[in-house]
Amino acid sequence: MTGYFLQAFIYLVAAVIAVPIAKRLGLGSVLGYLIAGVVIGPIIGLVGEETTTIQHFAEFGVVMMLFLVGLELEPKMLWAMRHRLMGLGGFQVGGTAAVVMGIAILFGQNWSIALSIGLIFALSSTAIVLQTFHEKGLSKTEGGKNAFSVLLFQDIAVIPMLAFIPLLALPELVEKAQSAANTVAEHHDEMSLVAGLPGWAYGIVITLSIAVVVVGGHYLSRPLFRFVASSGLREIFTATALMLVIGIAALMSLVGLSPALGTFLAGVVLANSEFRHELESNIDPFKGLLLGLFFITVGAGINFGILFSDFFIMIGLTLGVMLIKAGVLYCLAIAFKIRNSDRWLFTLSLAQAGEFGFVLLSFSVQNHVIPTEIAQTLSLVVALSMFLTPGLFILFDKVILPKFEKDSNDREADDVDEVGTVLIAGIGRFGQIINRLLVANDVNTVVLDIRAEQVDLLRQIETKAYFGDATQPDMLHTAGIENVKLLVIAIDNSDSSVELVKYVKHTYPHVKILARAYDRGHSYRLRQAGADYIESETYHSALELGSKAMRCLGFHPFFVEQQKTIYKTIENKQSDTLYQAWKNVAEGERFDNNYRELFMELEDLIQDAMKVDRNDKHSRERGWTPPPKGYADNVHQTDQPKE
């Protein structure tokens, strides 16, 4: 028993240390688990032969992951994505598998082994790619959307692959496995409901099993979950979710089908269930832990002896696979008209092999399709390609993306052919609202933005904008800065906005400047530079949402409005004091952490003021009725915090 505790402790320590470090370095959790396995396995040698046994147990995490993938696949979403899903995804998997298979045959591999290798390398890393997209804000780009479609198709394609691979079993590997099994005294036959059945009976059993999953999932799951939910015990709902997944996996195993196929099908059936999110939240922790354990065992089982003995061959194989995948992806990007940097994002993000490659490799070895020695080499290639993936994203960020941004913005600045009362620098989500409000009230505006794509997009919706850098003096002159009354600064770069305020205030002191601030520190810098009016981009929206939250909790609307007024009044009163303290800190005068103390004092003032009830005889329980005459004046006089 002590040995099991020690092994569990080693695996958990490795994960707890390696995964957070890997995520901080931008490598992703999957690579963190792989690195953890490499460290405790081949490098330190804390784990050994038991990793294979643990891996069989951890593979249940893959079954759970496919159940969750199925839960995400609502029929409406799949139909809306059908062109990208079937077109891009189908051609990518089919094209990559065909090219890799052809090359493997040229190198003398049996066609069934070559096909299995092609299917394995056709898959990319869903975990690494989607996590990186999320961290870098690339999910909503055209390249990111197309990459997601391909990854989704790959995840779905794993199911038929798992069903198809056993049909490729090599007779010589089967015989070898049987002879080896006969020499082991502990060998036991697996339980099966279809052993010895004729073909027609086997087909009926398979059909009935799938029907049980589909019909039961659709008609019986809801009453079951309602019954369990009525108990009010969360742990029973968790037990029910696990029972469902394990039961379906067991049924599929008993009839000779892939457990992953059954759980995936059950997930699709339950995708529209009202209990879908509860199922996800209950299964996800088990899935994450078991998948992490699976990847650790994969890392621990990597044979680095092969890498060091044939270093250049292994690196060549890895780079070769990545180049083949990138070539297929780039051709598809051209065919499907993915343009500019999105084409390269789509190509580079999916050029690696994926975590499902480990699953298919393990499955192929178990079903006597790929010899163990070849599987060890392929496993190393899959792992190395995943290790190289962060480098591909760095290449995209540092080399490719700046080149396309430079090319798109390298055109001549537009000639401004009109004179406006207001000059707006920056026409993103913030600047657009300001511009629309002014234009709707017949105010002539001149809009500048340094992003050529944004300017072109606005012109498509008949919003007049000019391409040009508002921080450049010649561009300001072209835009007529001498004649405008107001300059609205809504550019994203905080340093550039501060420098722009300084320049305009020095050169055109008659122009009033209204500036957007990213946060409190940025607002102080803008104020120091001379901006006439500064607005935090989130202040009013956050205050409004906070007031709505109070109303939803049952606070009287008048009381909520009063608290908002108190909050803003105190903030305004203290802003000069806080600004002066910040200014002293910025100039190097740190008087006993004065700024922090003043900020905490502001928090205390707000909390104390919120506890002062109104004394105008209108209780907060009354309905929404007009306030008494002079209410606003009384609020300001009676509800201010006592000094």
C-alpha positions in Angstrom: 0.0 0.0 0.0 2.9 2.4 0.8 4.3 1.9 -2.7 1.0 3.1 -4.2 1.0 6.2 -2.0 4.6 7.0 -3.0 3.9 6.6 -6.7 0.8 8.8 -6.5 2.7 11.4 -4.6 5.5 11.5 -7.2 3.1 11.9 -10.1 1.1 14.7 -8.3 4.3 16.6 -7.3 5.6 16.4 -10.9 2.3 17.8 -12.2 2.0 20.5 -9.5 5.5 21.8 -10.3 5.8 21.4 -14.0 2.3 22.4 -15.3 2.2 25.9 -13.7 5.8 26.6 -14.9 4.9 25.5 -18.4 1.8 27.7 -18.5 3.8 30.7 -17.3 6.3 30.1 -20.1 3.4 29.9 -22.6 4.0 26.2 -23.3 0.5 25.0 -22.3 -0.6 22.4 -19.8 -0.2 19.4 -22.1 3.5 20.1 -22.6 3.7 20.7 -18.9 2.4 17.2 -18.2 4.8 15.7 -20.8 7.8 17.5 -19.3 6.8 16.3 -15.9 6.7 12.7 -17.2 10.1 13.1 -18.9 11.6 14.4 -15.7 10.4 11.7 -13.3 10.9 8.9 -15.9 13.8 9.0 -18.3 15.8 11.8 -16.5 15.5 11.0 -12.8 14.1 7.5 -13.0 11.6 7.8 -10.1 9.0 5.8 -12.1 9.5 2.8 -14.2 7.6 -0.2 -15.6 4.4 0.6 -13.7 3.7 3.5 -16.1 2.2 1.1 -18.7 -0.3 -0.2 -16.1 -1.1 3.3 -15.0 -1.5 4.4 -18.6 -4.3 1.9 -19.2 -6.2 3.3 -16.3 -5.4 6.9 -17.3 -6.8 6.3 -20.8 -10.2 6.6 -19.3 -9.5 10.3 -19.3 -9.6 10.1 -23.1 -13.0 8.5 -22.9 -14.3 11.3 -20.7 -12.8 13.9 -23.0 -14.7 12.5 -26.0 -17.9 12.5 -23.9 -17.3 16.2 -23.3 -16.5 16.8 -26.9 -19.8 15.2 -27.8 -21.6 17.5 -25.3 -20.3 20.5 -27.1 -21.5 19.4 -30.5 -25.0 20.8 -30.8 -26.6 19.9 -34.2 -27.3 23.6 -35.0 -23.7 24.5 -34.4 -22.4 21.7 -36.6 -24.8 22.6 -39.4 -23.7 26.3 -39.3 -20.1 25.1 -39.5 -20.6 22.4 -42.1 -18.6 24.0 -44.9 -15.5 24.7 -42.9 -16.0 21.5 -40.9 -16.4 19.1 -43.8 -14.4 21.0 -46.3 -11.3 22.2 -44.5 -11.4 19.5 -41.8 -12.1 16.6 -44.2 -9.5 17.6 -46.8 -6.9 18.2 -44.1 -7.3 14.8 -42.4 -7.7 13.0 -45.7 -4.9 14.9 -47.5 -2.4 14.6 -44.7 -3.1 10.9 -44.1 -2.7 10.2 -47.8 0.6 12.0 -48.2 2.1 10.5 -45.0 0.9 7.1 -46.0 2.5 7.4 -49.4 5.9 8.5 -48.0 5.8 5.6 -45.4 5.1 3.1 -48.2 8.1 4.5 -50.1 10.2 3.8 -47.1 9.2 0.2 -47.1 6.3 0.0 -44.6 3.4 -2.3 -45.0 0.3 -0.5 -46.3 -1.7 -1.0 -43.1 1.1 0.3 -40.9 1.6 3.2 -43.3 -2.2 4.1 -43.2 -2.2 4.0 -39.4 0.8 6.3 -39.3 -0.9 8.6 -41.7 -4.1 8.8 -39.5 -1.9 9.4 -36.4 0.0 12.3 -37.9 -3.2 13.8 -39.5 -4.2 15.0 -36.0 -3.1 18.2 -34.3 -3.0 19.2 -30.7 -6.4 20.6 -29.7 -5.3 21.3 -26.2 -2.2 23.3 -27.1 -3.7 25.2 -30.0 -7.0 26.3 -28.4 -5.2 27.3 -25.2 -2.7 29.3 -27.1 -5.4 31.0 -29.2 -7.2 31.9 -25.9 -4.1 33.3 -24.3 -3.1 35.4 -27.3 -6.6 36.5 -28.3 -6.5 34.7 -31.7 -9.7 32.8 -31.4 -11.8 35.3 -33.2 -9.4 35.9 -36.1 -10.2 34.3 -39.5 -7.2 32.0 -39.1 -8.3 31.0 -35.6 -11.9 30.2 -36.6 -10.7 28.0 -39.5 -8.2 26.3 -37.3 -10.9 25.6 -34.7 -13.1 24.0 -37.5 -10.3 21.7 -38.4 -9.6 20.7 -34.8 -13.2 20.0 -34.3 -13.3 17.7 -37.3 -10.2 16.0 -36.1 -11.7 15.3 -32.7 -14.8 13.8 -34.4 -12.7 11.8 -36.8 -10.9 10.1 -33.9 -14.1 8.1 -33.3 -14.2 6.3 -36.7 -10.4 6.0 -36.5 -10.7 4.0 -33.3 -13.3 1.8 -34.9 -11.3 1.3 -38.1 -7.7 0.7 -36.7 -8.4 -2.8 -35.3 -9.3 -3.9 -38.8 -5.7 -3.2 -39.9 -4.2 -5.7 -37.5 -1.2 -7.6 -38.9 -1.5 -11.4 -38.7 2.1 -11.8 -37.6 1.7 -9.4 -34.7 -1.5 -11.1 -33.6 0.2 -14.5 -33.6 3.2 -13.1 -31.7 0.9 -11.6 -29.1 -1.1 -14.8 -28.7 2.1 -16.9 -28.3 3.4 -14.5 -25.7 0.0 -14.6 -23.9 0.0 -18.3 -23.8 3.3 -18.3 -21.9 1.9 -16.0 -19.1 0.1 -17.9 -16.4 -2.0 -14.9 -15.3 -3.6 -14.5 -18.7 -7.4 -14.1 -18.6 -9.9 -13.8 -21.4 -11.8 -10.5 -21.4 -15.6 -10.6 -20.8 -17.6 -10.3 -24.0 -21.2 -10.5 -25.1 -20.4 -11.3 -28.7 -17.7 -14.0 -28.4 -18.6 -16.9 -30.7 -21.7 -15.2 -32.3 -22.3 -15.5 -36.0 -21.9 -12.4 -38.2 -25.6 -11.6 -38.4 -26.1 -11.9 -34.6 -23.0 -9.8 -34.0 -24.5 -7.0 -36.2 -27.8 -7.2 -34.4 -26.1 -6.8 -31.0 -24.1 -3.9 -32.2 -27.2 -2.1 -33.6 -29.1 -2.8 -30.4 -26.3 -1.4 -28.2 -26.1 1.8 -30.2 -29.9 2.1 -30.1 -29.8 1.7 -26.3 -27.3 4.6 -26.0 -29.3 6.9 -28.3 -32.8 6.1 -27.2 -31.9 5.9 -23.5 -29.9 9.1 -23.6 -32.7 10.9 -25.2 -35.7 9.6 -23.3 -34.4 8.2 -20.0 -31.6 10.6 -19.0 -33.9 13.5 -18.2 -36.2 11.7 -15.8 -33.1 10.2 -14.2 -31.3 13.5 -13.8 -34.4 15.2 -12.5 -34.8 12.5 -9.9 -31.2 12.8 -8.8 -31.3 16.6 -8.8 -34.3 16.6 -6.5 -32.2 15.0 -3.8 -30.2 18.2 -3.6 -27.0 16.3 -3.1 -24.2 17.4 -5.5 -22.1 14.3 -4.9 -25.0 12.0 -6.1 -25.2 14.0 -9.3 -21.5 13.5 -9.7 -21.9 9.8 -9.1 -24.7 9.7 -11.7 -22.6 11.4 -14.3 -19.7 8.9 -13.7 -22.1 6.0 -13.7 -23.4 7.1 -17.1 -20.0 7.4 -18.7 -18.6 4.2 -17.1 -21.7 2.2 -17.9 -21.7 3.2 -21.6 -17.9 2.5 -21.8 -18.5 -0.9 -20.3 -21.4 -1.7 -22.7 -19.3 -0.8 -25.7 -16.4 -2.9 -24.5 -18.7 -5.9 -23.9 -19.9 -5.8 -27.5 -16.5 -5.3 -29.0 -16.7 -1.5 -29.8 -14.5 1.3 -28.7 -15.6 2.8 -25.3 -14.7 6.2 -26.7 -17.2 5.7 -29.6 -20.1 5.1 -27.2 -19.4 7.9 -24.8 -18.9 10.3 -27.7 -22.3 9.3 -29.1 -23.9 9.7 -25.7 -22.4 13.2 -25.4 -23.9 14.2 -28.8 -27.3 12.8 -27.7 -27.2 14.9 -24.5 -25.8 18.1 -26.1 -29.3 19.7 -26.0 -30.1 18.5 -22.5 -30.9 21.1 -19.8 -28.4 19.1 -17.6 -25.6 19.5 -20.1 -23.6 22.2 -18.1 -24.0 20.3 -14.9 -22.7 17.2 -16.5 -19.7 19.1 -17.9 -18.8 20.6 -14.5 -19.0 17.2 -12.8 -17.0 15.2 -15.4 -14.4 17.9 -16.3 -12.3 17.6 -13.1 -12.0 13.8 -13.5 -11.2 14.2 -17.2 -8.5 16.8 -16.6 -6.8 14.7 -13.9 -6.9 11.5 -15.8 -5.8 13.1 -19.0 -2.9 14.8 -17.2 -2.0 11.4 -15.7 -2.1 9.9 -19.2 0.3 12.6 -20.6 2.6 12.1 -17.7 2.8 8.4 -18.4 3.4 9.2 -22.1 6.3 11.5 -21.2 7.7 8.9 -18.7 7.5 6.2 -21.3 9.4 8.1 -24.1 12.5 6.3 -25.1 15.2 9.0 -25.2 17.7 6.3 -26.0 16.2 6.3 -29.5 16.6 10.1 -29.7 20.3 10.1 -28.7 21.2 7.1 -30.7 19.6 8.5 -33.9 19.4 12.2 -33.1 19.6 13.7 -36.6 17.2 11.0 -38.0 14.6 11.8 -35.2 14.9 15.6 -35.7 14.6 15.0 -39.5 11.5 12.9 -39.0 9.9 15.5 -36.7 10.6 18.4 -39.0 9.6 16.3 -42.0 6.2 15.6 -40.5 5.6 19.2 -39.6 6.6 20.4 -43.1 4.3 17.9 -44.7 1.4 19.0 -42.5 2.2 22.7 -43.0 2.3 22.1 -46.8 -1.1 20.5 -46.9 -2.5 23.2 -44.6 -1.1 26.0 -46.7 -2.5 24.6 -49.9 -5.9 24.3 -48.3 -5.7 27.9 -47.0 -5.1 29.0 -50.6 -8.0 26.9 -51.9 -10.4 28.2 -49.2 -9.2 31.8 -49.7 -7.7 32.3 -46.2 -5.6 35.4 -46.7 -2.6 37.3 -45.3 -1.5 36.6 -41.8 -4.5 34.4 -41.2 -3.2 32.0 -43.8 0.1 31.6 -41.9 -1.7 31.4 -38.5 -3.9 28.6 -39.8 -0.8 26.8 -41.3 1.6 27.1 -38.4 -0.9 26.5 -35.6 -1.9 23.0 -36.8 1.5 21.8 -38.1 2.3 19.7 -35.0 1.0 16.2 -34.1 -1.5 16.0 -31.3 -2.3 14.4 -28.0 -4.8 12.0 -29.7 -1.7 10.7 -31.6 -0.6 9.1 -28.3 -4.0 7.6 -27.9 -4.1 6.1 -31.4 -0.5 4.9 -31.0 -1.3 3.1 -27.8 -4.5 1.7 -29.4 -2.7 0.6 -32.5 -0.1 -1.3 -30.4 -2.8 -3.0 -28.3 -4.6 -4.1 -31.5 -1.5 -5.4 -33.1 -1.4 -2.9 -36.0 1.9 -1.2 -35.3 5.0 -2.9 -33.8 6.2 -1.6 -30.4 9.6 -0.5 -31.7 8.0 1.6 -34.5 5.4 3.0 -32.0 8.2 4.2 -29.7 9.8 6.1 -32.6 6.5 7.6 -33.6 5.7 8.6 -30.0 8.9 10.5 -29.8 8.1 12.3 -33.1 4.7 13.3 -31.8 6.2 14.6 -28.5 9.0 16.5 -30.2 6.5 18.2 -32.6 4.4 19.3 -29.6 7.5 20.6 -27.9 8.3 22.7 -31.0 4.8 24.2 -31.2 5.4 27.3 -29.0 8.3 28.1 -31.3 5.9 28.2 -34.3 3.6 30.7 -32.5 6.7 32.8 -31.6 7.7 32.7 -35.3 4.2 33.9 -36.2 4.1 36.7 -33.5 7.6 38.0 -34.0 8.3 37.5 -37.7 5.2 36.9 -39.8 2.5 39.1 -38.1 4.7 42.3 -38.0 5.5 41.8 -41.7 1.8 41.7 -42.7 0.9 44.6 -40.4 3.8 46.6 -41.9 2.6 45.7 -45.4 -1.0 46.6 -44.7 -0.1 49.8 -43.0 2.8 50.7 -45.3 0.6 52.7 -47.7 0.6 56.4 -48.0 -1.5 58.3 -45.5 -4.9 59.5 -46.8 -5.5 63.0 -47.9 -8.1 64.6 -45.6 -10.6 66.4 -47.8 -12.8 67.9 -45.2 -12.7 70.2 -42.1 -14.3 69.1 -38.9 -15.1 70.6 -35.5 -13.9 67.5 -33.7 -10.8 65.3 -34.5 -11.1 61.7 -33.3 -7.8 59.7 -33.0 -8.7 56.1 -33.0 -11.9 54.5 -34.2 -12.0 51.2 -32.3 -14.9 50.1 -30.2 -14.6 53.2 -28.0 -14.0 55.8 -30.7 -16.9 54.5 -32.8 -19.5 55.2 -30.2 -18.2 58.8 -29.7 -18.2 59.3 -33.5 -21.7 57.9 -34.0 -23.1 60.1 -31.3 -21.5 63.3 -32.6 -22.4 62.6 -36.3 -26.0 61.8 -35.3 -26.2 65.3 -33.9 -24.8 67.0 -37.0 -21.3 67.5 -35.7 -18.6 67.3 -38.4 -15.8 64.9 -37.3 -12.5 63.9 -38.8 -11.6 60.3 -37.9 -8.0 59.0 -38.0 -6.8 55.5 -37.4 -3.4 53.8 -37.9 -4.9 50.4 -38.8 -5.6 50.2 -42.5 -7.9 47.2 -42.1 -10.1 49.0 -39.5 -10.4 52.0 -41.8 -11.4 49.9 -44.8 -13.9 48.0 -42.6 -15.5 51.2 -41.5 -15.8 52.5 -45.1 -17.7 49.3 -45.9 -20.4 50.4 -43.4 -20.3 54.0 -44.7 -18.5 55.5 -41.8 -16.0 58.0 -43.1 -12.5 57.5 -41.7 -8.9 58.2 -42.9 -5.8 56.1 -42.6 -3.1 57.9 -40.8 -1.0 58.1 -37.6 -2.5 60.8 -35.4 0.7 60.9 -33.3 2.6 62.3 -36.2 2.6 66.2 -36.4 2.3 66.2 -40.2 -0.8 64.0 -40.1 -2.4 66.2 -37.5 -1.7 69.2 -39.7 -3.3 67.4 -42.7 -6.3 66.6 -40.6 -6.8 70.3 -39.7 -5.8 70.3 -36.1 -5.5 74.1 -36.2 -9.2 74.5 -36.9 -10.8 71.9 -34.6 -12.3 72.7 -31.2 -11.9 69.3 -29.7 -9.4 66.4 -30.0 -10.8 63.1 -28.8 -8.0 60.5 -28.1 -9.2 56.9 -28.2 -6.0 55.1 -29.4 -5.0 51.8 -27.7 -1.3 52.6 -27.0 -1.2 54.4 -23.6 2.3 55.8 -24.1 1.4 57.2 -27.5 -1.7 58.8 -26.2 0.2 60.6 -23.4 2.8 61.9 -25.9 0.0 63.1 -28.2 -1.6 65.1 -25.3 1.8 66.7 -24.5 2.4 67.7 -28.1 -1.0 69.1 -28.8 -1.2 71.0 -25.6 2.2 72.6 -26.3 1.6 73.3 -30.0 -2.2 74.0 -30.1 -3.1 75.2 -26.7 -6.6 76.3 -27.9 -7.7 72.7 -28.6 -9.5 71.0 -25.8 -8.4 67.4 -25.3 -10.8 64.6 -24.2 -8.9 61.4 -23.6 -9.7 57.8 -22.8 -7.8 56.2 -19.9 -7.0 52.5 -19.7 -6.8 52.6 -15.9 -6.2 55.0 -13.0 -2.4 55.2 -13.6 -3.0 56.1 -17.2 -5.5 58.7 -16.3 -3.0 60.4 -14.0 -0.4 60.4 -16.8 -2.9 62.0 -19.2 -3.8 64.6 -16.6 -0.2 65.4 -16.0 0.3 65.8 -19.7 -2.5 68.4 -19.8 -5.7 66.6 -21.0 -8.8 68.7 -20.2 -11.1 65.8 -19.6 -10.3 62.1 -19.0 -12.7 59.2 -18.8 -11.8 55.6 -17.8 -13.0 53.2 -20.4 -14.6 50.9 -17.9 -15.6 53.2 -15.0 -19.2 54.1 -15.9 -20.1 50.7 -17.4 -18.8 49.0 -14.2 -20.7 51.4 -12.0 -23.9 50.9 -14.0 -23.5 47.1 -13.9 -22.9 47.2 -10.2 -26.1 49.2 -9.7 -28.0 46.7 -11.7 -26.6 43.9 -9.5 -28.0 45.8 -6.4 -31.4 46.1 -8.0 -31.4 42.4 -8.9 -30.6 41.7 -5.2 -33.8 43.6 -4.1 -32.3 47.0 -3.2 -34.8 49.9 -3.8 -34.0 51.8 -7.1 -33.9 55.2 -5.3 -31.4 53.7 -2.8 -29.2 52.3 -5.6 -29.1 55.7 -7.4 -28.2 57.4 -4.1 -25.3 55.0 -3.5 -24.1 55.6 -7.1 -24.1 59.3 -6.4 -22.2 58.9 -3.1 -19.6 56.7 -4.8 -19.0 59.2 -7.6 -19.0 62.2 -5.3 -16.4 60.6 -3.0 -14.3 59.5 -5.9 -14.3 63.0 -7.4 -13.5 64.6 -4.1 -10.5 62.4 -3.5 -9.2 62.4 -7.0 -7.1 65.5 -6.6 -5.5 64.2 -3.4 -4.8 60.8 -5.0 -3.4 62.4 -8.1 -1.0 64.6 -6.0 0.2 61.5 -4.1 0.7 59.6 -7.3 2.6 62.6 -8.8 4.9 62.6 -5.7 5.5 58.9 -6.1 6.2 59.3 -9.8 8.7 62.0 -9.0 10.5 59.8 -6.5 9.1 61.3 -3.3 7.9 58.2 -1.5 6.6 59.5 1.9 5.9 56.3 3.8 3.9 54.7 1.1 1.5 57.7 1.1 -0.3 56.8 -2.1 -1.3 53.4 -0.8 -2.5 54.8 2.5 -4.6 57.4 0.7 -6.1 54.8 -1.6 -7.1 52.6 1.4 -8.6 55.7 3.1 -10.7 56.2 -0.1 -12.0 52.7 0.2 -12.9 53.2 3.9 -14.7 56.5 3.1 -16.8 54.8 0.4 -17.7 51.9 2.7 -18.6 54.2 5.6 -20.7 56.4 3.3 -22.6 53.4 2.0 -23.8 52.6 5.5 -25.3 56.1 6.0 -29.1 55.6 5.4 -31.2 58.3 3.9 -33.2 60.5 6.3 -35.7 61.9 3.8 -38.5 59.6 5.1 -38.5 57.5 1.9 -37.7 54.0 3.0 -36.0 51.7 0.5 -39.0 49.4 0.5 -41.4 51.8 -1.2 -42.3 51.6 -4.9 -40.7 53.6 -7.7 -42.3 57.0 -7.0 -40.9 60.5 -7.8 -38.6 61.9 -5.2 -39.7 64.8 -3.0 -38.9 68.4 -4.0 -35.3 69.3 -3.3 -34.4 65.6 -3.0 -31.1 65.9 -4.9 -29.9 68.8 -2.8 -30.8 67.0 0.5 -28.9 63.9 -0.6 -25.7 65.9 -1.2 -26.2 67.7 2.2 -27.2 64.9 4.4 -25.5 61.8 3.0 -21.9 63.0 2.8 -19.6 61.1 5.1 -18.7 62.8 8.4 -15.2 64.0 8.6 
